[in-house]
Amino acid sequence: MKKVISTIISVVIMLCLSLTAFAEPELQTPSDDDISVCYLYTDKISGTLSISNKAATCKSTVRGISGTTTKIVITQTLQKKN
């Protein structure tokens, strides 16, 4: 009888440990491919986030090196968390 009980307990423990494989996948977060920050050709960089009356505003300013930088692209995404 002890052998049957120990076998049942062993099976239950094995089943409990295998449940983690069926957990919900993690939320997708930005990867290194999604975010690219290069300071090589920049002279001055600033970024601000202001919140007023429950409204958030992002602002970025970048100045390139004169005579070197030909194009600057800035993308900001503000995500609301519940």
Contact map, one row per residue, 1 for C-alpha under 8 A:
1111100000000000000000000000000000000000000000000000000000000000000000000000000000
1111110000000000000000000000000000000000000000000000000000000000000000000000000000
1111111000000000000000000000000000000000000000000000000000000000000000000000000000
1111111100000000000000000000000000000000000000000000000000000000000000000000000000
1111111110000000000000000000000000000000000000000000000000000000000000000000000000
0111111111000000000000000000000000000000000000000000000000000000000000000000000000
0011111111100000000000000000000000000000000000000000000000000000000000000000000000
0001111111110000000000000000000000000000000000000000000000000000000000000000000000
0000111111111000000000000000000000000000000000000000000000000000000000000000000000
0000011111111100000000000000000000000000000000000000000000000000000000000000000000
0000001111111110000000000000000000000000000000000000000000000000000000000000000000
0000000111111111000000000000000000000000000000000000000000000000000000000000000000
0000000011111111100000000000000000000000000000000000000000000000000000000000000000
0000000001111111110000000000000000000000000000000000000000000000000000000000000000
0000000000111111111000000000000000000000000000000000000000000000000000000000000000
0000000000011111111100000000000000000000000000000000000000000000000000000000000000
0000000000001111111100000000000000000000000000000000000000000000000000000000000000
0000000000000111111111000000000000000000000000000000000000000000000000000000000000
0000000000000011111111100000000000000000000000000000000000000000000000000000000000
0000000000000001111111100000000000000000000000000000000000000000000000000000000000
0000000000000000011111100000000000000000000000000000000000000000000000000000000000
0000000000000000011111110000000000000000000000000000000000000000000000000000000000
0000000000000000001111111000000000000000000000000000000000000000000000000000000000
0000000000000000000001111100000000000000000000000000000000000000000000000000000000
0000000000000000000000111110000000000000000000000000000000000000000000000000000000
0000000000000000000000011111000000000000000000000000000000000000000000000000000000
0000000000000000000000001111100000000000000000000000000000000000000000000000000000
0000000000000000000000000111110000000000000000000000000000000000000000000000000000
0000000000000000000000000011111000000000000000000000000000000000000000000000000000
0000000000000000000000000001111111100000000000000000000000000000000000000000000000
0000000000000000000000000000111111100000000000000000000000000000000000000000000000
0000000000000000000000000000011111110000000000000000000000000000000000000000000000
0000000000000000000000000000011111110000000000000000000000000000000000000000000000
0000000000000000000000000000011111110000000000000000000000000000000000000000000000
0000000000000000000000000000011111111000000000000000000000000000000000000000000000
0000000000000000000000000000000111111100000000000000000000000000000000000000000000
0000000000000000000000000000000000111110000000000000000000000000000000000000000000
0000000000000000000000000000000000011111110000000000000000000000000000000000000000
0000000000000000000000000000000000001111110000000000000000000000000000000000000000
0000000000000000000000000000000000000111110000000000000000000000000000000000000000
0000000000000000000000000000000000000111111000000000000000000001100110000000000000
0000000000000000000000000000000000000111111110000000000000000111100010000000000000
0000000000000000000000000000000000000000111110000000000000000111100000000000000000
0000000000000000000000000000000000000000011111000000000000001111000000000000000000
0000000000000000000000000000000000000000011111100000000000011110000000000000000000
0000000000000000000000000000000000000000000111110000000000011100000000000000000000
0000000000000000000000000000000000000000000011111000000001111000000000000000000000
0000000000000000000000000000000000000000000001111100000001110000000000000000000000
0000000000000000000000000000000000000000000000111110000111100000000000000000000000
0000000000000000000000000000000000000000000000011111000111000000000000000000000000
0000000000000000000000000000000000000000000000001111111110000000000000000000000000
0000000000000000000000000000000000000000000000000111111100000000000000000000000000
0000000000000000000000000000000000000000000000000011111000000000000000000000000000
0000000000000000000000000000000000000000000000000011111100000000000000000000000000
0000000000000000000000000000000000000000000000000011111110000000000000000000000000
0000000000000000000000000000000000000000000000001111011111000000000000000000000000
0000000000000000000000000000000000000000000000001110001111100000000000000000000000
0000000000000000000000000000000000000000000000111100000111110000000000000001010000
0000000000000000000000000000000000000000000000111000000011111000000000000000000000
0000000000000000000000000000000000000000000011110000000001111100000000000100000000
0000000000000000000000000000000000000000000111100000000000111110000000000000000000
0000000000000000000000000000000000000000011111000000000000011111000000010000000000
0000000000000000000000000000000000000000011110000000000000001111100000000000000000
0000000000000000000000000000000000000000111100000000000000000111110111010000000000
0000000000000000000000000000000000000000111000000000000000000011111110000000000000
0000000000000000000000000000000000000000000000000000000000000001111110000000000000
0000000000000000000000000000000000000000000000000000000000000000111111000000000000
0000000000000000000000000000000000000000100000000000000000000001111111000000000000
0000000000000000000000000000000000000000110000000000000000000001111111110000000000
0000000000000000000000000000000000000000000000000000000000000001001111110000000000
0000000000000000000000000000000000000000000000000000000000000000000011111000000000
0000000000000000000000000000000000000000000000000000000000000101000011111100000000
0000000000000000000000000000000000000000000000000000000000000000000000111110000000
0000000000000000000000000000000000000000000000000000000000010000000000011111000000
0000000000000000000000000000000000000000000000000000000000000000000000001111100000
0000000000000000000000000000000000000000000000000000000001000000000000000111110000
0000000000000000000000000000000000000000000000000000000000000000000000000011111000
0000000000000000000000000000000000000000000000000000000001000000000000000001111100
0000000000000000000000000000000000000000000000000000000000000000000000000000111110
0000000000000000000000000000000000000000000000000000000000000000000000000000011111
0000000000000000000000000000000000000000000000000000000000000000000000000000001111
0000000000000000000000000000000000000000000000000000000000000000000000000000000111
